[in-house]
Amino acid sequence: MGRDVSSETVTNRLSTWRPRAAGFAVWYLRLAAVLNFVGAVSAPFHSQVTRHNTGDFFTPYMITAGFTSGALALFLAMMMRRRKRAAWIFNLVVVGLYVVLMALLLAVYPEVREHWFNWISAGVTLLMFIALLVGRREFRAKGDRNNPRLALAALIGGGAVGVLIGTLLVTLTNEAEGSFLRHRVQYAAMRVYTLAPSGSGYQDIVIPHWVDIFINAMSALIFLLVLYALFRSPKGKEYLCPRDEVRLRELLERHGERDSLGYFALRRDKSVLFSSSGKAAVAYRVVGGVSLASGDPIGDVEAWPGAIDRWLDQAREHAWVPAVMGASEEGGTVYARHGLNALELGDEAIVEVDEFTLDGRAMRGVRQAHKKVGRAGYTVRVRRHADIPEDEMRTLLERADTWRDGQTERGFSMALGRLGDPDDGQCVMLECHDGQGELRALLSFVPWGGDGLSLDLMRRDRDSDNGLLEFMVIELMGQADTVGIKRVSLNFAMFRAVFERGSRLGAGPVLRLWRSVLMFLSRWWQIESLYRANAKYRPIWEPRYLLFARSSDLPRIGLASARAEGFITAPSLPSLFKRRHSLALQKGGGGDVRSPATKEPVS
């Protein structure tokens, strides 16, 4: 009995000290990075570190005073902070070898034992080694199984490029006569792979000092590239499998009315995790090491915590940064209970069909625009996708592709990313024809429960009359009974509150400045125009939130969100070498399943 109690006490103490030990290791590497950077720019401090790291002296682990060692320590601190197992192994092996080396030096050489600084260095390094051992279980984040091969390829390929450039520079700047090519190659290789002192053993090579510095800088970049390849997180799967899609559709049939963005979870470039009960799911996509969920969890709200826990556990297991785009207030509250912080992104415009009217002074502009387009002979046809014949749908797809604004399609959290798929038969299509019967514009909406629609895609002929899309939305309200809808979700207005409050009398200087910045950015992105276009319909504004774990991750999350939405296109190999998802392409119908659809202002 006593042994059991003692064993339990030791286990509890270890569980308490593990996170502290892991935190100590991270902060040690951060401190080492700061000291190394200070030593690189401060001559007195650099000379002190150099003096204590030569002859009979040695400094603690990773303290060498230089930009390369500082960058290495900072990079390792970042990887350790993300609890990556590979980073822990790397540090443990290097620190362990350093501890053994210091122990041998202290045991064998009396002159080494005489210096008190060596004992301090040995003690600090041993403390780091113990902290790594105690915090072992905290570092559970897995890397990609292809990382070792990728790191080896980066080492060989990057080194070859570095040696080639270094050899070329040595050849062009060498001031000595009669040097051999093999000597120049060997010199460059030694500088790239070992940072050997300049001129070591090569009497026929005399080059400017800046060449050595340049080759050393290339060597540091190659080394960091190798470490990144070794520690990078797995990418995760990139498409929704048919079985998961069937399960998601079942959840949407029962609980789809809760979130207007629920149907967008069926994008086939997303992955999904279900709760253990199968009653809820989180749809997400991994972009640049960020596990980016969209909207609220799908399914029974009582089962949401189970799905969120699985999603967060997976993110921790693979060292992904968790983030949620476009969560509602209800969903954001549940996410916040799991340790995530909330930041309001903007508002979604929702129009209740029964409450919508064109009467009143506030709707005068919309009313006049509707009458003007109607007098021009335009008409709107509203149909479910399932009711559109195949040949007509093919024509609509061709027109939608022709009217697309730009080569890159945009959208992730609020776009389906395909059009005309047979599985999306409950989606609603609005076709607008001019007085001659020519198709001029189309809108596509996805289901929102049994009696709602959520805007997915908007396309129009650029030569058509202004106000055409506005006319179509109003016609949808008038023909709502033909498809049995009671509410419609329109575009998302980012930072709507800033535009609205910043223009009011008495707005503070900070709010006015923020509004001015957004107005400036609206020259390139449709920020202010989306707000103005949606505000015309006097909608109900529903706030949407960004959820994140740490504020320091916001720049990375912002970059991942921009990539997911299509605002930033990451460089990639030619299509010949890209992995193709044949299953997704087969199920994509006539739409483009590889990228989301573009939304434009309703104006």
N, C-alpha and C positions, 0 to 999 in steps of 0.2 A: 504493500500500500504506500509505504514511504517512498519507494522508488518511482511509483507512478506520479505522486505529487511532485517529486523533484524533477522528473522528466517534463511534466506539464509546465512547471515554473521556468525551466530553461527554454522551452519552446515559446512561451509567452514573452520572455525577455528578448529572444532572437527576433520574434515578429515585431517587437518594438524598435529594436536597433537596426533592422535591415534597411528600412527607408532612410534612416539617419545616415547609415554608412554609405548608402548609394548617393545621397545628397552630398556628403563630404567629398566623395570621389569627383562628383561633377564640379563642385566649387573649387577643389584643388586644381583641376585642369583649367578652370577659368582664371584663377589667380596666376597659374603658370603662364597662361597666354598673355595676361596683362604685364607681368614682369618681363617676359621675353620681348614684347613690343617696346616697353620702356627702355630695355637694354639696347634695342636696335637703334633708338634715336638719341639716347643719352650716352655720350662718350664716357663720363666718369663711372656710371653704373655698369656700362658694358665692360670697361676695363676691370672693375671689381669682380664681375661674374667670370670673366676670362681667367683672371688670376686664381680664383677659387675652383677652376675647372681644369687646371693643368698641373703637371708635375705630381706632387704628393697629395694634391687636393682633388675633391670631386664634389659636385653640387647635387641637390636633390633631383629626383626624377623629373625630367622634362624642362629643367631650368638651364637654358643655354644662352639666352639673350640674343635673339635674332628674329627676323621676320618669318623665316621658314618654320622654325620651331614654334613661334607664336601662332602662326596659322594652323599648324598641326595640332597644337594643344587646344585651340579654339574649336577646330573641327571635331576633335575627339570629345570635347565637352558637350557639343551639340548632339552628337550621336549617343553619348551616355545619358544625356537628359531625356532623350526619346526612348531610353531603356533598351537599346539594341544589343542583342546578345553578341554579335560579332565584335562590336566595339569593346565590350567587357572582356572577351577573350583576348583581343589584341593588347589591351592595357595590362591584363593579368600576366600574359606571357612576357611582355617587355619589362614590366616592373619586377616580375619574379626573377628574370635573368639579371637585372640590375642589382637586386638584393643579394643574389648569390655572388656576383662579382665584387660588391662592396664587402661582403663577409670574408671572402678570400683575401682581399687586399688588407683588411684590418687584421686578419689572422696571421698573414705571412710577413708583412712589412711593418717593422716597428716604427719607422718614420711616418707611416700613414696613421698609426694609432696615436702619435704624439699630437696631432692637430685636432683640437676640440671641434672645429667646424665639420670635420669628417664624421664625427659621431652624431652631430645634429642632422647632417644630410642623410646618414644611414637610418636614424630614427624616424625622420619625416617620410622617407621612402618606404620603410617597413610599415609605418602607419597607413600609408596609401595601399599597400599590399593587403594588409589586414582588412581594411575597409572594403576592398574589392571582394575578398573572400566572404565577409559577413553579409554583404549586400548581393550576393550571387543570385538569389531567387528574384530579386527586383528587376533583373535584366532578362526579360522573357521575349522581347520583340524579335520576331523572326525576319530574316532577310530572304531575298529571292535565291532559290537554289542554283540559279545560273550566275550568281555574283562572283564566285571564284574564277570561273572561266572568263567572265567579262573583265575582271580585274587583271587577269593574266594577259588578256588581249590588249588592254589599255597600257599595261607595263611594256609589253613588247612593241606594239604599234606606236604608242606615244614616244617610247625611248628611241625607236628607229627614226621617227621624224625629228626628234631633238638632236640625235647624232648627225643626221643629214644636214640640218640647218647649222649646227655647231661646226661641222667640218667645212661647210661653205664659208662661214665667217672667218674661221682660222685661216683658210686658204687665201681669202681676200685681204686679210689684215696682217698676215705673218711678215715680220721684218727681217727674219733670218733667211739665209741662203741654203739651198740644197736639202730642204725638208722632203721627206717621203710621204706619199699619200697615206700609207698605213699608220704612220706616226700621227698624222693629223686626225685620222679617224679614231685612233686609240686615245688621243688627248681629249677629243670631244666626248667619247664614251665615258672616260674616267670622270669628266666634269658632270656629265648628265646623271650617271648612276651612282657616283660615290662622292661628288663634291670635293675631289682631291685638290690640294693646293695648286695654284697656278704654277706652271713651269716645272712640275714634279717629274724629273727624269727625262725631260725632252729639251736637249740643248739646242736643237734646230728649230724650236718654236718660240718666237718672241712676239707676243700680241698685246694690244692695248688692254688696260684693265677692264674697260667697259664690256669687252667681249666676254670675259670670264663672268662678269655680273649678269649679262644677258643670258648666257648658257645656264647659270645657276637659277635664274628666275624661271626659265623653261623647265628645269629639273623640278623645282618646287611645284609648278603647275601640274606637271605629269604625276608627281607623287600624290597631290591632292585628288587628281582625277582617278588614280588607282584606288585611293581610299574611298572615294565616293562610290565607285563601282563595287567595291567590296562590301560597303555598308548600306547600299540603297535598299529601299523598301520594295516589296513585291508590288506589281501593278494591279493585281486583282483581275477577275474576269470582266469582259467588256460587253457582254450581251445577255439578254434575258432568255433563259431556256424555256421551251414550250410548257413544261410541267409547272414551272413557277408562274408563268403567265396565266395559266388556267386557274391556279389557286388565287392569284391576285384578282382576276375577274370575278371569282366567287365572292371574295371579300367586298369588292366594289358593289356587287348586286345587293348585298345586305347592309353595307355601311357607306355607300358612295355619296350619300347626300350630306355627309358631315363636312367634307372639304372640297372646294371647287377645283382644286389642283390634283385630286386623287387619281383621275383617269390618266394623267401624265406620268404616273408611275409605270405605265405600260410601255414607255419608251424602251426600245430593245438595245440601247447602249447603256442601260442601267443594270445593276445587280440588285438582288433582294435578299433580305434576311427575315425569316419568320420567327415569331415567338415560339417557345416550346409547345404551347397549346395549339399553334397554327391559326389562332384567331386574330393575329395582327402581324404587320410586316413593315419594315423600313426599306424604302427604295433608295439606292445610292449609286454613286459612280466614283471610282478612284482616279483622281487627276493630280499628277505631280506630287504624290505622297499625301494628298488630302482626300479623306473619305467624305465626299460631298453628298449629303442626303438632301432631298427636295420635298418641300411641303410637310404636312403632318404624316405620321404613321398611318397606314391603311388598316382598317378593320375595327374591331371592338375596342373602345377607348379603355376599357378595363384591362385589356391585354397589351396596351401600348408599352407599359414599363418593361415587360418581358422582351419585346422586340428591340426596344432601345438599349437594354442591357446587353443583348447579344451583339448589337451593332457596335457599341462602345468597347466591349471585350475584344471583338475582332480588330478594331482600330488599335487598341493597345498591343495586341498580339503581333501586329505587323508594323508597328510604329507609324501608323497613319494619323494625321491630324484630323480629328472629328469636327465637322461643321455641318450646319443645316441652313439651306436657303429657302426663304419664302414660307416659313412656318406661320400658322395663324396664332392668335393670342392663346387659344386653348392648347394647341400643340406646343407652343413655346413655353407655356407654363409647365407642362409635363417634362419637356427636355430640361428646363431649368432645375427641376427637382433631381435630375441626374448629374448636376454639377456644371452645366453649361451656362454661359452668360448670354444675355440677349441684347441685340442692337436693332432698333427699328429701321427697316430699309425703306419703307414707303407704304402705300395703301393700294388695295385692290378695289376697283370700281364695280359695284354690284347694283344692278337695276332690277327692282321688283316689277313684274309686268302689270300687276293690278294697280300699282300706285303710279305708274308712268303716265304722263300726260303732256301734251304739247300746249296746253292752255297756260296763260299767265305771262307776265312781262319777262320773267327770267328765261322763258323758252322762246322768246320772240325770234332770236337769230336762228335757232334750230328749226323752228316752224317755217320761216321764210326760205331757208335752204332746202327743206324738204319739198315745199311747193314748187320751187324753181326747178329742181331736178325732175319732179313729176311732170311739170308742164313740158319739159323737153322730150317727153315720150319714154322715159326709162321705166322699166318694170322689174320686179324681183320675184323669183320663184324659190320657194322654200321646200326642201325635201330631205328625207333621211338618206344617207349614203346607200343603204340597202335597196332603196327604191329607184336608184339611178341605173339605167341600163349600162352595160359594160362599154359599149362604143361611145356613149355620151361621157362616161367617166374618163375614158381615155382622152377625149378632147379637152375636158376640164384640166386634166393633169398636164397636158401639153401647154395649155394657156398659162397655168400656174407657174410652170417652169420658165416660160417666156417672159412673164411679168416680174420674175424675181429680181429684187434690187441687189445687184452684185453677185459675185461668185460664191461667197461664203454665206451659208445659212446660219441664222442665229436662234438661240433658245436652248433651254435645258429644263429649268424648273417649271416653265409655263408653256411648253410646246411639245407636241407629240412626236414630231420628227418624221412623219410619213403622211401620205394622203392616198386614199383609194384602197386601203387594205381591206380584204373581205371580212376580217374579224372586227372591223370598226364600223359595222353597218348601222349602229345607232347614232353615229355622228350626224350632224345636220349641215347641209350645204345650202348656201344662199347664192343664187346666180342672178346677176343683174344684166339685162339686155337693153340696148338703146332702142330708139324708135324704129330702126330698120331690122331689129331682131338680132343684132350682132352682140355677142358676149363681151362685156366690158369690165366686169369685176366679179370676184367671188370671195365669199367668206366661208370658213369651215369652223364648226364648233364641236367640242367633245361633250359627252354626257356628263352631267353633274347630278348624280342620283337619278331618280325617276322623273323629275319635273324641272330640271335645270340644265343650262348649257354654260360652257366655259369657252371663251374665244381661243382658238388655236392658230388659225392662219388667215391672213388678209392679203389679197393680191388684186391689183387693178391695172388697167391699161393707162399708161402715163399720158396718153392723148385724150383721155376721157374728161368729162366736166368735173370741176371741183365740187366737193360735197357729196360725191357718189357713195362713199363708204358710210357717211353719216346717214344718207338716205336709206341705205340697206339696213342699218341697225334699227331705224325707226319702223321700217316695213316689217322687220322681224317681230317687233313688239305688236304690230297690228295683226300679224298672222300667227301669233303664238299658239292659238288654239289648234292650228293644223298639225302641229307636232307635239302638242300637250305640254307646254312649258310654262312655268310661273316665275322664273328668275333667270337672269343672265349675268355672267361674270365677264366684264370687258377687260381692257388692258390694265397692267400694273403701273401705277404712277410712283416712280422712285422719288423719295424725299418730298412728297406732296406737302407735308406739314411745313416744311421750310419755305416753299413758295407761297403758301397761303398765309402763314403767320408773319413771314418776313416783309410782306407788302402792307401789313396793317399799320395804322397809326400807333406809335408807341413801341414799335419793335426795337429791341436792343441792338447795340452795335455789332455784337458777335453774330446774331441771327441775320442781320442785314449783310454782313460780310460774307457769311456762308451762302446766302441767297445769290449774291453777286458772283461768287465763284461758280455756282451751279448754272447761272445764266450764261456765263462765259463758256462753260463746258458744253452747254446745249447747242453751241455752234457746230459741234461735231457729233454729239449723241443726242437722241431724241428724249431729253429729260423734261424740259419745260413744256415742249409741245405735247407730250403724252398727257401731262397733267391738265393742260388747257383743253385738249380734245375730250378727255373723259369728264371733265367738270361740266361740260355743256349739258349732259343728261341728268344733272342733279342726282348723282348716284348715292348709294350708301357706301361710305368708305370703310373698308375693313383693313386694319393694319397687318402688315407682314414683317417678319423678323428674321434676322440672321443670328444663329446660335453658334457659339464658339467656346472652347475650353480656356484659352489663354489669350490675353490681348496681344502678346508678342507674336502670335500666329496669324494675326489679321492680314499683314502684307502677303503672306503665303496663301491664305485663304482667298484674298482678293484676286491674286494672280490665277489661282485654280478656277475660281468662278468665272473670270473673264475668258479663260480657255474653254470652259464647259459651255458658256453661252455663245461662243463663236466670235468674241471681240478680238481675241488674240489667237493666232494660228501657230502652233508650235512647229518648228522645222521637222520634216520627216523624210524618210527615204522615198524614192520614186515608187509609184504605185505597183511597179513590177515586183518589188520586193516586200510590199506590205502584206500582212496577214489578212486574209479575206475570211469573212464570216459567212459562209455559204448559207447557213441556216437562216440567218437574219435577212439575207438578201432574198431568199426564196419566200419568206413570209412578209416581205416589205411591200408587196403589191406594187402599185405604180409609184409610190412615194419614195423619197430618198431616206432610207433608214439609217444612214450614216451621219446625218446632221439634222439639227432641229430647224423648225420653220421660222421665218422672219415675221415679226409683228410690226405694224406701222400704226401711227396715230389714226384714230377714227375721226377724220375731218374731211 
